[in-house]
Amino acid sequence: MAKERGKRLTVKEWKTTPDGRNKWVDHVEVYNAQGQLIEEAEYGDFGRHLTWRSEYTYNEKGLLTMEVVYNERNKVDKVRKFEYDNNGVCTRRLNYNANGTLNSYRQFEYTFE
């Protein structure tokens, strides 16, 4: 949808009480003009407080290269970097703490059966 219009698209997910009297924003996603998710946020306490927020970065091929996750105080909590093979298939996700230290990584293997 965002790609068709050439504009940013914001999607808000609302939680509502069963009687429909109260509603609050629970989750927000923002997409760029290319249709890529660039920001995401989750709210708690009936939409009054940020629980976490992520920002996403893509390379010139349109592949996700980095996710920066912020905590409830909007401070960097962790960074995830993504690596791809020559075919554009994600092979690893590296997980860093807020200080830039590599904590762990996930390696992906794809098989056909």
ABEGO torsion letter per residue (X at the ends): XAAAAGBBBBBBBBBBBAAGABBBBABBBBBBAAGBBABBBBBBGGGABBABBBBBBBBAAGBBABBBBBBAAGBBABBBBBBBBAAGBBABBBBBBAAGBBABBBBBBBBBX
